[in-house]
Amino acid sequence: MVPLIISSVVDGVLIGLAYGLVAAGLGLIWGVMDIVNFAHGEHMLIAMYVTLLASAELSVSPLILLPVNAALMFLVGYGTYVVIIKRTMGGPILGQVLCTFGLLLVIRYGIIYLVGPSTRTVDNFAFAGSTTTYGISVSYPAVLTAAVSLLTIGLLYAILQRSSIGKAIRATAQDKQAAQVMGINTDRIYAISWGIGLAATGIAGTMIATYFPIQPNATPGIWTIASFAAVALGGLGSILGAVVGGIVIGLVQNLGASLLDPSYQQLYVYIVLIGALLYQREGILDWVSGQ
């Protein structure tokens, strides 16, 4: 029983860091613009299929695809704001919700039309496999994904805290009118925020594809709900909070699967999400610090 619990904790932390990266991208867009991107998981799915097809057809390593998918998804995010989301700004919230939900359907069923609905996996990753020590099994791709997620989260945090673009993003998130008075082009900042948010998601999708089954009808929903829960737990606009929230979700999923019933993994996430929305709206870090 002890090795099982330890293994579940390790797996929970590893997958939790990936959840944290996806949640950081979602939380950035949500925090800056007050728009929830319901197509967040589908955007990640794009990077996953690029990784799958490039790996299978061209024998390109997913590690090489990291900057490619980051750049691709940045352009997708930037373009999505300019062409679609910008037109909904200032309108009713329902219109924005329906817009991103429409994006969800277009991306998901567009992918199904192009490549089919079957479950696919990346089979030729050079770092595939696992190791077992004292009854505790650890997947190499999961460790690598967690490491890449942690590095990307650190880079994202540095960009938001230290760069001029990051400061403009934070200023726009705090007060759009004041930012405009200071000469900040808030439309451009919104587009860049979408780009950065989806670039982070693209990096996550690239690595997740190396060990997580790719199924267009199921995979996006799993990751979108987990990232929503992580943002709700960690607090809107907090990169560190998204990471902590992601780890909590990973632990709940894996410990619940090991100690209770693995068929209810997603139910455990929904319970945490509902609890966070009802009782801990300011984020887990504020709760811990007593604010």
C-alpha positions in Angstrom: 0.0 0.0 0.0 2.8 2.5 0.9 4.6 2.1 -2.5 1.2 2.6 -4.2 0.5 5.8 -2.4 4.1 7.1 -3.0 3.8 6.2 -6.7 0.4 8.0 -6.8 1.9 11.1 -5.2 4.8 11.1 -7.6 2.5 10.7 -10.6 0.2 13.4 -9.3 3.0 15.9 -9.0 4.3 15.1 -12.4 1.0 15.4 -14.2 0.1 18.3 -11.9 3.0 20.4 -13.3 1.6 19.8 -16.8 -1.8 20.8 -15.6 -0.2 23.9 -14.1 1.3 25.0 -17.4 -2.0 24.6 -19.2 -3.8 26.4 -16.4 -1.3 29.3 -16.6 -2.1 29.9 -20.2 -5.9 29.7 -19.5 -5.5 32.0 -16.4 -3.5 34.6 -18.3 -6.2 35.1 -21.0 -8.9 34.9 -18.4 -7.2 37.3 -16.0 -6.3 40.0 -18.6 -9.5 40.0 -20.5 -12.2 38.4 -18.3 -12.9 35.9 -21.1 -12.9 32.2 -20.5 -11.5 30.3 -23.4 -13.7 27.2 -23.6 -11.6 26.0 -26.5 -8.4 25.9 -24.5 -8.2 22.1 -24.6 -8.9 22.1 -28.3 -6.1 24.6 -28.9 -3.8 22.2 -27.0 -5.1 19.4 -29.3 -3.7 21.2 -32.3 -0.2 21.1 -30.9 -0.7 17.4 -29.9 -1.7 16.5 -33.5 1.2 18.5 -35.0 3.5 16.5 -32.7 1.9 13.2 -33.6 1.9 13.8 -37.4 5.4 15.3 -37.5 6.7 12.4 -35.3 5.0 9.7 -37.3 5.5 11.0 -40.9 8.7 13.0 -40.6 10.4 11.3 -37.6 10.8 14.7 -35.9 11.5 14.5 -32.2 8.8 16.3 -30.0 11.7 18.1 -28.3 12.6 19.8 -31.6 8.9 20.7 -32.1 8.7 22.6 -28.8 9.7 26.0 -30.3 7.8 25.2 -33.5 4.5 24.6 -31.7 5.1 27.5 -29.3 5.5 29.9 -32.3 2.6 28.2 -34.2 0.2 28.5 -31.2 1.3 32.1 -30.5 0.3 33.0 -34.0 -3.0 31.1 -33.6 -3.7 32.9 -30.4 -2.8 36.3 -31.8 -4.9 35.7 -34.9 -7.8 34.4 -32.9 -8.0 37.6 -30.9 -7.6 39.9 -34.0 -10.1 38.0 -36.2 -12.7 36.7 -33.8 -12.4 37.7 -30.1 -11.9 41.4 -30.7 -15.3 41.6 -32.4 -17.0 40.4 -29.2 -15.3 42.9 -26.8 -17.7 45.3 -25.2 -20.6 43.0 -26.0 -22.6 40.7 -23.7 -20.7 38.0 -21.9 -23.0 35.3 -23.4 -21.7 36.3 -26.9 -18.1 35.8 -25.7 -18.9 32.4 -24.2 -20.7 31.3 -27.3 -17.8 32.5 -29.5 -15.2 30.4 -27.7 -17.6 27.5 -27.5 -18.0 27.8 -31.2 -14.2 27.7 -31.6 -14.2 24.5 -29.5 -16.6 22.8 -32.0 -14.9 24.1 -35.1 -11.4 22.9 -34.0 -12.6 19.6 -32.5 -14.7 18.5 -35.5 -12.2 20.0 -38.0 -9.6 17.7 -36.5 -11.9 14.8 -36.6 -12.7 15.5 -40.2 -9.1 15.7 -41.2 -7.6 12.8 -39.2 -10.5 10.8 -37.8 -11.8 10.2 -34.3 -9.7 7.3 -33.3 -7.3 7.3 -30.3 -3.7 7.9 -31.4 -0.3 7.8 -29.6 3.2 9.0 -30.3 5.1 5.7 -30.5 8.6 6.6 -31.5 9.6 9.1 -28.7 13.3 8.5 -27.9 12.7 8.9 -24.2 9.8 6.5 -23.9 9.7 3.9 -21.1 9.8 3.9 -17.3 11.9 2.9 -14.4 10.8 1.1 -11.2 12.6 1.5 -7.8 11.3 -0.1 -4.6 8.0 -0.8 -6.3 7.6 2.8 -7.4 7.3 3.2 -11.2 8.1 6.5 -12.9 7.5 7.3 -16.6 10.4 9.0 -18.4 8.1 11.1 -20.6 6.1 12.3 -17.6 9.3 13.4 -15.8 10.5 15.2 -19.0 7.1 16.8 -19.4 7.1 18.0 -15.8 10.6 19.5 -16.3 9.7 21.3 -19.5 6.5 22.6 -17.8 8.4 23.9 -14.8 11.0 25.7 -17.1 8.2 27.2 -19.2 6.3 28.3 -16.1 9.5 30.0 -14.9 10.0 31.7 -18.2 6.4 32.8 -18.3 6.7 34.3 -14.8 9.9 36.1 -15.7 8.2 37.6 -18.8 5.2 38.8 -16.9 7.3 40.2 -14.0 10.4 41.6 -15.7 9.8 42.5 -19.3 8.1 45.6 -20.6 5.5 43.5 -22.4 4.8 41.7 -19.1 4.4 44.9 -17.2 2.0 46.2 -19.9 0.0 43.0 -19.6 -0.3 43.4 -15.9 -1.2 47.0 -16.1 -3.9 46.2 -18.7 -5.3 43.5 -16.5 -5.5 45.8 -13.4 -7.0 48.8 -15.2 -7.6 49.0 -18.9 -8.5 52.7 -18.9 -5.5 53.7 -16.9 -3.3 51.6 -19.1 -4.6 53.4 -22.2 -4.0 56.8 -20.6 -0.4 55.7 -20.0 -0.1 55.1 -23.8 -0.4 51.3 -23.8 -2.1 49.8 -26.8 -4.5 47.5 -25.0 -5.8 45.8 -28.2 -2.2 44.8 -29.0 -1.7 43.6 -25.4 -4.9 41.5 -25.6 -3.6 39.9 -28.8 -0.2 39.2 -27.2 -1.9 37.8 -24.1 -3.8 35.3 -26.3 -0.6 34.5 -28.1 1.4 33.9 -25.0 -1.4 31.9 -23.3 -1.8 29.6 -26.3 2.0 29.3 -26.8 2.2 27.9 -23.2 -0.6 25.5 -24.1 1.2 24.5 -27.3 4.4 23.6 -25.3 2.3 21.6 -22.9 0.5 19.8 -25.7 3.8 18.9 -27.4 5.1 17.1 -24.3 1.8 15.7 -23.2 1.4 14.0 -26.5 4.5 11.9 -25.8 2.7 9.8 -23.2 -1.0 10.8 -23.1 -3.5 9.2 -25.5 -4.7 11.6 -28.1 -8.5 11.3 -28.6 -10.3 14.4 -30.1 -13.6 13.7 -28.3 -12.1 13.2 -24.8 -8.6 14.6 -24.4 -9.5 18.3 -24.7 -12.3 18.1 -22.2 -10.1 16.3 -19.6 -7.4 19.0 -19.8 -9.8 22.0 -20.0 -11.7 20.9 -16.9 -8.4 20.2 -15.0 -7.0 23.6 -16.0 -10.3 25.4 -15.0 -10.1 23.6 -11.6 -6.4 24.6 -11.2 -7.1 28.2 -12.0 -10.1 28.2 -9.6 -7.9 26.7 -6.9 -4.9 28.9 -7.4 -6.6 32.2 -8.0 -7.2 34.1 -11.2 -4.1 35.8 -12.6 -1.6 33.9 -10.4 1.0 31.9 -12.2 2.3 30.3 -9.0 -1.3 29.6 -7.9 -2.0 27.8 -11.2 1.0 25.6 -10.6 -0.1 24.8 -7.0 -3.7 24.2 -8.2 -2.5 21.9 -11.0 -0.5 19.8 -8.5 -3.5 19.6 -6.2 -5.6 18.4 -9.1 -3.0 15.8 -10.1 -2.8 14.5 -6.5 -6.5 14.3 -6.1 -6.9 12.4 -9.4 -4.1 9.9 -8.8 -4.7 9.3 -5.1 -8.4 9.0 -5.8 -7.8 6.5 -8.5 -5.4 4.5 -6.3 -7.4 4.5 -3.0 -11.0 4.8 -4.3 -12.0 4.0 -7.8 -10.0 4.8 -11.0 -13.2 5.1 -13.1 -14.2 8.3 -11.2 -11.0 10.3 -11.9 -12.8 13.1 -13.6 -15.5 13.2 -10.9 -12.9 14.0 -8.3 -11.8 16.9 -10.4 -15.4 18.2 -10.7 -15.8 18.0 -6.9 -12.6 20.0 -6.4 -13.7 22.6 -9.0 -17.1 23.0 -7.4 -15.6 23.3 -3.9 -13.1 25.9 -5.1 -15.8 28.0 -6.8 -18.0 27.8 -3.7 -15.6 28.2 -0.8 -12.2 29.4 -2.0 -12.7 32.1 -4.7 -9.5 34.0 -3.9 -7.1 31.2 -4.5 -5.3 28.7 -2.3 -2.2 30.9 -1.8 -4.3 33.7 -0.3 -6.0 31.2 1.9 -2.7 29.8 3.1 -1.3 33.3 3.8 -4.5 34.3 5.6 -5.5 37.1 3.3 
